[in-house]
Amino acid sequence: MAGFDDVTKKAQEFLKDGKVQDALKSDKAEEVSDSILDAVAGAADKITGGKFHDKIEDAKNAADDKIGNQ
């Protein structure tokens, strides 16, 4: 697993870079993340027939709070 550990370490270093952090918190990142989260939530609603809509929305909102700038 040494190779995996090395990749993980490099990914962590990459994510700590100031420019990367700025990009992840940009308006564009917010738009993209909102679009992806909306699509995933919509697909989950469709698959479950809307039975778990409230839980899906809660999960989507929790994820949205962690991603982007809003």
Sequence and secondary structure as in RCSB ss.txt:
>XXXX:A:sequence
MAGFDDVTKKAQEFLKDGKVQDALKSDKAEEVSDSILDAVAGAADKITGGKFHDKIEDAKNAADDKIGNQ
>XXXX:A:secstr
 HHHHHHHHHHHHHHHSHHHHHHHTSHHHHHHHHHHHHHHHHHHHHHHTTTTHHHHHHHHHHHHHHSS  
